[in-house]
């Protein structure tokens, strides 16, 4: 099943029926789940913990920093 963000209205009497017409896919299957932790929002560094990541043991941790140009 694919969910999209575009519908078409087909009015029939007092009931308005909306039919899917295609568009952008809104849902994808997730391949990896990570937990992002920071001590506080004031700090730009934290730890990523693997919850369900193929090829990594559960609980694997790595450090990250948040910069003006993204996540490092």
mmCIF file as gemmi writes it, N, C-alpha and C atoms, coordinates in Angstrom:
data_model
loop_
_atom_site.group_PDB
_atom_site.id
_atom_site.type_symbol
_atom_site.label_atom_id
_atom_site.label_alt_id
_atom_site.label_comp_id
_atom_site.label_asym_id
_atom_site.label_entity_id
_atom_site.label_seq_id
_atom_site.pdbx_PDB_ins_code
_atom_site.Cartn_x
_atom_site.Cartn_y
_atom_site.Cartn_z
_atom_site.occupancy
_atom_site.B_iso_or_equiv
_atom_site.pdbx_formal_charge
_atom_site.auth_seq_id
_atom_site.auth_asym_id
_atom_site.pdbx_PDB_model_num
ATOM 1 N N . UNK Axp A 1 ? 0.842 -1.166 0 1 0 ? 1 A 1
ATOM 2 C CA . UNK Axp A 1 ? 0 0 0 1 0 ? 1 A 1
ATOM 3 C C . UNK Axp A 1 ? 0.891 1.234 0 1 0 ? 1 A 1
ATOM 4 N N . UNK Axp A 2 ? 0.538 2.214 -0.797 1 0 ? 2 A 1
ATOM 5 C CA . UNK Axp A 2 ? 1.294 3.466 -0.898 1 0 ? 2 A 1
ATOM 6 C C . UNK Axp A 2 ? 0.366 4.61 -0.531 1 0 ? 2 A 1
ATOM 7 N N . UNK Axp A 3 ? 0.819 5.489 0.345 1 0 ? 3 A 1
ATOM 8 C CA . UNK Axp A 3 ? 0.051 6.676 0.719 1 0 ? 3 A 1
ATOM 9 C C . UNK Axp A 3 ? 0.633 7.886 0.005 1 0 ? 3 A 1
ATOM 10 N N . UNK Axp A 4 ? -0.228 8.712 -0.553 1 0 ? 4 A 1
ATOM 11 C CA . UNK Axp A 4 ? 0.224 9.924 -1.229 1 0 ? 4 A 1
ATOM 12 C C . UNK Axp A 4 ? -0.441 11.135 -0.589 1 0 ? 4 A 1
ATOM 13 N N . UNK Axp A 5 ? 0.034 12.31 -0.956 1 0 ? 5 A 1
ATOM 14 C CA . UNK Axp A 5 ? -0.517 13.543 -0.394 1 0 ? 5 A 1
ATOM 15 C C . UNK Axp A 5 ? -1.414 14.278 -1.389 1 0 ? 5 A 1
ATOM 16 N N . UNK Axp A 6 ? -1.886 13.611 -2.433 1 0 ? 6 A 1
ATOM 17 C CA . UNK Axp A 6 ? -2.751 14.258 -3.409 1 0 ? 6 A 1
ATOM 18 C C . UNK Axp A 6 ? -4.041 13.457 -3.564 1 0 ? 6 A 1
ATOM 19 N N . UNK Axp A 7 ? -5.174 14.148 -3.525 1 0 ? 7 A 1
ATOM 20 C CA . UNK Axp A 7 ? -6.468 13.502 -3.714 1 0 ? 7 A 1
ATOM 21 C C . UNK Axp A 7 ? -7.297 14.323 -4.696 1 0 ? 7 A 1
ATOM 22 N N . UNK Axp A 8 ? -8.324 13.689 -5.241 1 0 ? 8 A 1
ATOM 23 C CA . UNK Axp A 8 ? -9.224 14.34 -6.178 1 0 ? 8 A 1
ATOM 24 C C . UNK Axp A 8 ? -10.632 14.286 -5.581 1 0 ? 8 A 1
ATOM 25 N N . UNK Axp A 9 ? -11.35 15.399 -5.605 1 0 ? 9 A 1
ATOM 26 C CA . UNK Axp A 9 ? -12.704 15.438 -5.072 1 0 ? 9 A 1
ATOM 27 C C . UNK Axp A 9 ? -13.69 15.031 -6.146 1 0 ? 9 A 1
ATOM 28 N N . UNK Axp A 10 ? -14.631 14.172 -5.781 1 0 ? 10 A 1
ATOM 29 C CA . UNK Axp A 10 ? -15.695 13.731 -6.682 1 0 ? 10 A 1
ATOM 30 C C . UNK Axp A 10 ? -17.016 13.912 -5.956 1 0 ? 10 A 1
ATOM 31 N N . UNK Axp A 11 ? -17.635 15.136 -6.021 1 0 ? 11 A 1
ATOM 32 C CA . UNK Axp A 11 ? -18.877 15.383 -5.284 1 0 ? 11 A 1
ATOM 33 C C . UNK Axp A 11 ? -20.041 14.581 -5.853 1 0 ? 11 A 1
ATOM 34 N N . UNK Axp A 12 ? -20.753 13.905 -4.952 1 0 ? 12 A 1
ATOM 35 C CA . UNK Axp A 12 ? -21.939 13.133 -5.355 1 0 ? 12 A 1
ATOM 36 C C . UNK Axp A 12 ? -23.035 13.421 -4.339 1 0 ? 12 A 1
ATOM 37 N N . UNK Axp A 13 ? -23.889 14.372 -4.629 1 0 ? 13 A 1
ATOM 38 C CA . UNK Axp A 13 ? -24.979 14.723 -3.721 1 0 ? 13 A 1
ATOM 39 C C . UNK Axp A 13 ? -24.467 15.418 -2.472 1 0 ? 13 A 1
ATOM 40 N N . UNK Axp A 14 ? -24.822 14.891 -1.306 1 0 ? 14 A 1
ATOM 41 C CA . UNK Axp A 14 ? -24.425 15.513 -0.039 1 0 ? 14 A 1
ATOM 42 C C . UNK Axp A 14 ? -23.102 14.967 0.487 1 0 ? 14 A 1
ATOM 43 N N . UNK Axp A 15 ? -22.565 13.902 -0.127 1 0 ? 15 A 1
ATOM 44 C CA . UNK Axp A 15 ? -21.321 13.28 0.34 1 0 ? 15 A 1
ATOM 45 C C . UNK Axp A 15 ? -20.207 13.614 -0.638 1 0 ? 15 A 1
ATOM 46 N N . UNK Axp A 16 ? -19.094 14.116 -0.124 1 0 ? 16 A 1
ATOM 47 C CA . UNK Axp A 16 ? -17.941 14.425 -0.957 1 0 ? 16 A 1
ATOM 48 C C . UNK Axp A 16 ? -16.958 13.271 -0.86 1 0 ? 16 A 1
ATOM 49 N N . UNK Axp A 17 ? -16.695 12.605 -1.979 1 0 ? 17 A 1
ATOM 50 C CA . UNK Axp A 17 ? -15.798 11.451 -2.016 1 0 ? 17 A 1
ATOM 51 C C . UNK Axp A 17 ? -14.441 11.91 -2.524 1 0 ? 17 A 1
ATOM 52 N N . UNK Axp A 18 ? -13.374 11.528 -1.818 1 0 ? 18 A 1
ATOM 53 C CA . UNK Axp A 18 ? -12.024 11.87 -2.247 1 0 ? 18 A 1
ATOM 54 C C . UNK Axp A 18 ? -11.327 10.609 -2.73 1 0 ? 18 A 1
ATOM 55 N N . UNK Axp A 19 ? -10.756 10.683 -3.933 1 0 ? 19 A 1
ATOM 56 C CA . UNK Axp A 19 ? -10.08 9.547 -4.545 1 0 ? 19 A 1
ATOM 57 C C . UNK Axp A 19 ? -8.597 9.863 -4.728 1 0 ? 19 A 1
ATOM 58 N N . UNK Axp A 20 ? -7.701 8.901 -4.489 1 0 ? 20 A 1
ATOM 59 C CA . UNK Axp A 20 ? -6.279 9.163 -4.703 1 0 ? 20 A 1
ATOM 60 C C . UNK Axp A 20 ? -5.97 9.315 -6.194 1 0 ? 20 A 1
ATOM 61 N N . UNK Axp A 21 ? -5.084 10.257 -6.525 1 0 ? 21 A 1
ATOM 62 C CA . UNK Axp A 21 ? -4.698 10.484 -7.917 1 0 ? 21 A 1
ATOM 63 C C . UNK Axp A 21 ? -3.193 10.352 -8.123 1 0 ? 21 A 1
ATOM 64 N N . UNK Axp A 22 ? -2.424 9.931 -7.113 1 0 ? 22 A 1
ATOM 65 C CA . UNK Axp A 22 ? -0.973 9.825 -7.237 1 0 ? 22 A 1
ATOM 66 C C . UNK Axp A 22 ? -0.3 10.939 -6.478 1 0 ? 22 A 1
ATOM 67 N N . UNK Axp A 23 ? 0.953 11.136 -6.718 1 0 ? 23 A 1
ATOM 68 C CA . UNK Axp A 23 ? 1.674 12.222 -6.059 1 0 ? 23 A 1
ATOM 69 C C . UNK Axp A 23 ? 2.909 11.736 -5.34 1 0 ? 23 A 1
ATOM 70 N N . UNK Axp A 24 ? 3.306 12.456 -4.31 1 0 ? 24 A 1
ATOM 71 C CA . UNK Axp A 24 ? 4.519 12.139 -3.558 1 0 ? 24 A 1
ATOM 72 C C . UNK Axp A 24 ? 4.239 11.036 -2.54 1 0 ? 24 A 1
ATOM 73 N N . UNK Axp A 25 ? 5.167 10.111 -2.401 1 0 ? 25 A 1
ATOM 74 C CA . UNK Axp A 25 ? 5.027 9.042 -1.421 1 0 ? 25 A 1
ATOM 75 C C . UNK Axp A 25 ? 5.316 9.621 -0.041 1 0 ? 25 A 1
ATOM 76 N N . UNK Axp A 26 ? 4.412 9.383 0.915 1 0 ? 26 A 1
ATOM 77 C CA . UNK Axp A 26 ? 4.565 9.929 2.257 1 0 ? 26 A 1
ATOM 78 C C . UNK Axp A 26 ? 5.159 8.945 3.253 1 0 ? 26 A 1
ATOM 79 N N . UNK Axp A 27 ? 5.176 7.666 2.938 1 0 ? 27 A 1
ATOM 80 C CA . UNK Axp A 27 ? 5.677 6.675 3.888 1 0 ? 27 A 1
ATOM 81 C C . UNK Axp A 27 ? 6.691 5.77 3.209 1 0 ? 27 A 1
ATOM 82 N N . UNK Axp A 28 ? 7.745 5.468 3.903 1 0 ? 28 A 1
ATOM 83 C CA . UNK Axp A 28 ? 8.787 4.566 3.429 1 0 ? 28 A 1
ATOM 84 C C . UNK Axp A 28 ? 9.095 3.572 4.541 1 0 ? 28 A 1
ATOM 85 N N . UNK Axp A 29 ? 9.672 2.468 4.177 1 0 ? 29 A 1
ATOM 86 C CA . UNK Axp A 29 ? 10.111 1.506 5.171 1 0 ? 29 A 1
ATOM 87 C C . UNK Axp A 29 ? 11.411 1.996 5.781 1 0 ? 29 A 1
ATOM 88 N N . UNK Axp A 30 ? 11.514 1.926 7.091 1 0 ? 30 A 1
ATOM 89 C CA . UNK Axp A 30 ? 12.713 2.382 7.795 1 0 ? 30 A 1
ATOM 90 C C . UNK Axp A 30 ? 13.703 1.232 7.869 1 0 ? 30 A 1
ATOM 91 N N . UNK Axp A 31 ? 14.965 1.498 7.496 1 0 ? 31 A 1
ATOM 92 C CA . UNK Axp A 31 ? 16.004 0.475 7.548 1 0 ? 31 A 1
ATOM 93 C C . UNK Axp A 31 ? 16.812 0.542 8.83 1 0 ? 31 A 1
ATOM 94 N N . UNK Axp A 32 ? 16.852 1.684 9.467 1 0 ? 32 A 1
ATOM 95 C CA . UNK Axp A 32 ? 17.665 1.847 10.678 1 0 ? 32 A 1
ATOM 96 C C . UNK Axp A 32 ? 16.939 2.761 11.659 1 0 ? 32 A 1
ATOM 97 N N . UNK Axp A 33 ? 17.053 2.443 12.952 1 0 ? 33 A 1
ATOM 98 C CA . UNK Axp A 33 ? 16.48 3.293 13.995 1 0 ? 33 A 1
ATOM 99 C C . UNK Axp A 33 ? 17.588 3.667 14.964 1 0 ? 33 A 1
ATOM 100 N N . UNK Axp A 34 ? 17.756 4.96 15.195 1 0 ? 34 A 1
ATOM 101 C CA . UNK Axp A 34 ? 18.765 5.507 16.098 1 0 ? 34 A 1
ATOM 102 C C . UNK Axp A 34 ? 18.081 6.329 17.182 1 0 ? 34 A 1
ATOM 103 N N . UNK Axp A 35 ? 18.693 6.4 18.338 1 0 ? 35 A 1
ATOM 104 C CA . UNK Axp A 35 ? 18.243 7.267 19.425 1 0 ? 35 A 1
ATOM 105 C C . UNK Axp A 35 ? 19.259 8.389 19.55 1 0 ? 35 A 1
ATOM 106 N N . UNK Axp A 36 ? 18.817 9.655 19.371 1 0 ? 36 A 1
ATOM 107 C CA . UNK Axp A 36 ? 19.705 10.809 19.51 1 0 ? 36 A 1
ATOM 108 C C . UNK Axp A 36 ? 19.533 11.385 20.906 1 0 ? 36 A 1
ATOM 109 N N . UNK Axp A 37 ? 20.658 11.531 21.624 1 0 ? 37 A 1
ATOM 110 C CA . UNK Axp A 37 ? 20.611 12.051 22.99 1 0 ? 37 A 1
ATOM 111 C C . UNK Axp A 37 ? 21.563 13.236 23.118 1 0 ? 37 A 1
ATOM 112 N N . UNK Axp A 38 ? 21.075 14.283 23.793 1 0 ? 38 A 1
ATOM 113 C CA . UNK Axp A 38 ? 21.897 15.457 24.127 1 0 ? 38 A 1
ATOM 114 C C . UNK Axp A 38 ? 21.643 15.806 25.581 1 0 ? 38 A 1
ATOM 115 N N . UNK Axp A 39 ? 22.679 16.251 26.259 1 0 ? 39 A 1
ATOM 116 C CA . UNK Axp A 39 ? 22.533 16.631 27.665 1 0 ? 39 A 1
ATOM 117 C C . UNK Axp A 39 ? 21.567 17.811 27.802 1 0 ? 39 A 1
ATOM 118 N N . UNK Axp A 40 ? 21.667 18.782 26.889 1 0 ? 40 A 1
ATOM 119 C CA . UNK Axp A 40 ? 20.761 19.933 26.892 1 0 ? 40 A 1
ATOM 120 C C . UNK Axp A 40 ? 20.753 20.545 25.494 1 0 ? 40 A 1
ATOM 121 N N . UNK Axp A 41 ? 19.741 21.351 25.219 1 0 ? 41 A 1
ATOM 122 C CA . UNK Axp A 41 ? 19.668 22.004 23.911 1 0 ? 41 A 1
ATOM 123 C C . UNK Axp A 41 ? 20.748 23.064 23.748 1 0 ? 41 A 1
ATOM 124 N N . UNK Axp A 42 ? 21.329 23.501 24.853 1 0 ? 42 A 1
ATOM 125 C CA . UNK Axp A 42 ? 22.384 24.511 24.794 1 0 ? 42 A 1
ATOM 126 C C . UNK Axp A 42 ? 23.68 23.929 24.236 1 0 ? 42 A 1
ATOM 127 N N . UNK Axp A 43 ? 23.883 22.614 24.382 1 0 ? 43 A 1
ATOM 128 C CA . UNK Axp A 43 ? 25.106 21.97 23.881 1 0 ? 43 A 1
ATOM 129 C C . UNK Axp A 43 ? 24.881 21.456 22.472 1 0 ? 43 A 1
ATOM 130 N N . UNK Axp A 44 ? 25.89 21.602 21.626 1 0 ? 44 A 1
ATOM 131 C CA . UNK Axp A 44 ? 25.802 21.165 20.234 1 0 ? 44 A 1
ATOM 132 C C . UNK Axp A 44 ? 26.434 19.8 20.016 1 0 ? 44 A 1
ATOM 133 N N . UNK Axp A 45 ? 26.513 18.992 21.044 1 0 ? 45 A 1
ATOM 134 C CA . UNK Axp A 45 ? 27.093 17.66 20.903 1 0 ? 45 A 1
ATOM 135 C C . UNK Axp A 45 ? 26.238 16.652 21.65 1 0 ? 45 A 1
ATOM 136 N N . UNK Axp A 46 ? 26.317 15.405 21.212 1 0 ? 46 A 1
ATOM 137 C CA . UNK Axp A 46 ? 25.519 14.371 21.849 1 0 ? 46 A 1
ATOM 138 C C . UNK Axp A 46 ? 25.973 12.99 21.426 1 0 ? 46 A 1
ATOM 139 N N . UNK Axp A 47 ? 25.125 11.986 21.688 1 0 ? 47 A 1
ATOM 140 C CA . UNK Axp A 47 ? 25.445 10.593 21.404 1 0 ? 47 A 1
ATOM 141 C C . UNK Axp A 47 ? 24.298 9.982 20.596 1 0 ? 47 A 1
ATOM 142 N N . UNK Axp A 48 ? 24.645 9.229 19.554 1 0 ? 48 A 1
ATOM 143 C CA . UNK Axp A 48 ? 23.7 8.434 18.782 1 0 ? 48 A 1
ATOM 144 C C . UNK Axp A 48 ? 23.817 6.997 19.259 1 0 ? 48 A 1
ATOM 145 N N . UNK Axp A 49 ? 22.69 6.371 19.611 1 0 ? 49 A 1
ATOM 146 C CA . UNK Axp A 49 ? 22.701 4.974 20.043 1 0 ? 49 A 1
ATOM 147 C C . UNK Axp A 49 ? 21.897 4.147 19.038 1 0 ? 49 A 1
ATOM 148 N N . UNK Axp A 50 ? 22.509 3.064 18.538 1 0 ? 50 A 1
ATOM 149 C CA . UNK Axp A 50 ? 21.836 2.18 17.588 1 0 ? 50 A 1
ATOM 150 C C . UNK Axp A 50 ? 20.769 1.378 18.303 1 0 ? 50 A 1
ATOM 151 N N . UNK Axp A 51 ? 19.509 1.486 17.839 1 0 ? 51 A 1
ATOM 152 C CA . UNK Axp A 51 ? 18.423 0.689 18.39 1 0 ? 51 A 1
ATOM 153 C C . UNK Axp A 51 ? 18.167 -0.532 17.515 1 0 ? 51 A 1
ATOM 154 N N . UNK Axp A 52 ? 18.067 -0.311 16.218 1 0 ? 52 A 1
ATOM 155 C CA . UNK Axp A 52 ? 17.827 -1.397 15.268 1 0 ? 52 A 1
ATOM 156 C C . UNK Axp A 52 ? 18.493 -1.01 13.957 1 0 ? 52 A 1
ATOM 157 N N . UNK Axp A 53 ? 19.788 -1.314 13.832 1 0 ? 53 A 1
ATOM 158 C CA . UNK Axp A 53 ? 20.576 -0.935 12.664 1 0 ? 53 A 1
ATOM 159 C C . UNK Axp A 53 ? 21.222 -2.192 12.093 1 0 ? 53 A 1
ATOM 160 N N . UNK Axp A 54 ? 20.949 -2.523 10.824 1 0 ? 54 A 1
ATOM 161 C CA . UNK Axp A 54 ? 21.582 -3.698 10.232 1 0 ? 54 A 1
ATOM 162 C C . UNK Axp A 54 ? 23.107 -3.581 10.246 1 0 ? 54 A 1
ATOM 163 N N . UNK Axp A 55 ? 23.784 -4.622 10.708 1 0 ? 55 A 1
ATOM 164 C CA . UNK Axp A 55 ? 25.246 -4.635 10.721 1 0 ? 55 A 1
ATOM 165 C C . UNK Axp A 55 ? 25.874 -4.078 11.977 1 0 ? 55 A 1
ATOM 166 N N . UNK Axp A 56 ? 25.078 -3.511 12.885 1 0 ? 56 A 1
ATOM 167 C CA . UNK Axp A 56 ? 25.616 -2.972 14.138 1 0 ? 56 A 1
ATOM 168 C C . UNK Axp A 56 ? 24.917 -3.638 15.312 1 0 ? 56 A 1
ATOM 169 N N . UNK Axp A 57 ? 25.66 -3.895 16.392 1 0 ? 57 A 1
ATOM 170 C CA . UNK Axp A 57 ? 25.012 -4.488 17.563 1 0 ? 57 A 1
ATOM 171 C C . UNK Axp A 57 ? 24.114 -3.472 18.26 1 0 ? 57 A 1
ATOM 172 N N . UNK Axp A 58 ? 23.004 -3.916 18.852 1 0 ? 58 A 1
ATOM 173 C CA . UNK Axp A 58 ? 22.145 -2.992 19.608 1 0 ? 58 A 1
ATOM 174 C C . UNK Axp A 58 ? 22.949 -2.344 20.734 1 0 ? 58 A 1
ATOM 175 N N . UNK Axp A 59 ? 22.766 -1.045 20.909 1 0 ? 59 A 1
ATOM 176 C CA . UNK Axp A 59 ? 23.478 -0.323 21.953 1 0 ? 59 A 1
ATOM 177 C C . UNK Axp A 59 ? 24.78 0.312 21.485 1 0 ? 59 A 1
ATOM 178 N N . UNK Axp A 60 ? 25.188 0.072 20.225 1 0 ? 60 A 1
ATOM 179 C CA . UNK Axp A 60 ? 26.386 0.718 19.682 1 0 ? 60 A 1
ATOM 180 C C . UNK Axp A 60 ? 26.201 2.225 19.76 1 0 ? 60 A 1
ATOM 181 N N . UNK Axp A 61 ? 27.214 2.947 20.21 1 0 ? 61 A 1
ATOM 182 C CA . UNK Axp A 61 ? 27.115 4.4 20.359 1 0 ? 61 A 1
ATOM 183 C C . UNK Axp A 61 ? 28.211 5.112 19.588 1 0 ? 61 A 1
ATOM 184 N N . UNK Axp A 62 ? 27.887 6.279 19.079 1 0 ? 62 A 1
ATOM 185 C CA . UNK Axp A 62 ? 28.858 7.147 18.435 1 0 ? 62 A 1
ATOM 186 C C . UNK Axp A 62 ? 28.511 8.592 18.777 1 0 ? 62 A 1
ATOM 187 N N . UNK Axp A 63 ? 29.51 9.442 18.847 1 0 ? 63 A 1
ATOM 188 C CA . UNK Axp A 63 ? 29.302 10.855 19.201 1 0 ? 63 A 1
ATOM 189 C C . UNK Axp A 63 ? 28.999 11.669 17.949 1 0 ? 63 A 1
ATOM 190 N N . UNK Axp A 64 ? 28.249 12.75 18.122 1 0 ? 64 A 1
ATOM 191 C CA . UNK Axp A 64 ? 27.957 13.659 17.022 1 0 ? 64 A 1
ATOM 192 C C . UNK Axp A 64 ? 28.007 15.094 17.51 1 0 ? 64 A 1
ATOM 193 N N . UNK Axp A 65 ? 28.185 16.018 16.57 1 0 ? 65 A 1
ATOM 194 C CA . UNK Axp A 65 ? 28.107 17.451 16.865 1 0 ? 65 A 1
ATOM 195 C C . UNK Axp A 65 ? 27.192 18.083 15.813 1 0 ? 65 A 1
ATOM 196 N N . UNK Axp A 66 ? 26.534 19.154 16.215 1 0 ? 66 A 1
ATOM 197 C CA . UNK Axp A 66 ? 25.646 19.884 15.324 1 0 ? 66 A 1
ATOM 198 C C . UNK Axp A 66 ? 26.334 21.192 14.96 1 0 ? 66 A 1
ATOM 199 N N . UNK Axp A 67 ? 26.589 21.39 13.678 1 0 ? 67 A 1
ATOM 200 C CA . UNK Axp A 67 ? 27.224 22.609 13.199 1 0 ? 67 A 1
ATOM 201 C C . UNK Axp A 67 ? 26.255 23.413 12.351 1 0 ? 67 A 1
ATOM 202 N N . UNK Axp A 68 ? 26.703 24.576 11.885 1 0 ? 68 A 1
ATOM 203 C CA . UNK Axp A 68 ? 25.881 25.423 11.036 1 0 ? 68 A 1
ATOM 204 C C . UNK Axp A 68 ? 25.56 24.731 9.706 1 0 ? 68 A 1
ATOM 205 N N . UNK Axp A 69 ? 26.435 23.795 9.283 1 0 ? 69 A 1
ATOM 206 C CA . UNK Axp A 69 ? 26.247 23.124 8.006 1 0 ? 69 A 1
ATOM 207 C C . UNK Axp A 69 ? 25.657 21.722 8.147 1 0 ? 69 A 1
ATOM 208 N N . UNK Axp A 70 ? 25.195 21.346 9.354 1 0 ? 70 A 1
ATOM 209 C CA . UNK Axp A 70 ? 24.534 20.053 9.529 1 0 ? 70 A 1
ATOM 210 C C . UNK Axp A 70 ? 25.122 19.212 10.651 1 0 ? 70 A 1
ATOM 211 N N . UNK Axp A 71 ? 24.859 17.917 10.57 1 0 ? 71 A 1
ATOM 212 C CA . UNK Axp A 71 ? 25.269 16.952 11.585 1 0 ? 71 A 1
ATOM 213 C C . UNK Axp A 71 ? 26.614 16.367 11.21 1 0 ? 71 A 1
ATOM 214 N N . UNK Axp A 72 ? 27.545 16.276 12.184 1 0 ? 72 A 1
ATOM 215 C CA . UNK Axp A 72 ? 28.882 15.705 11.949 1 0 ? 72 A 1
ATOM 216 C C . UNK Axp A 72 ? 29.122 14.573 12.912 1 0 ? 72 A 1
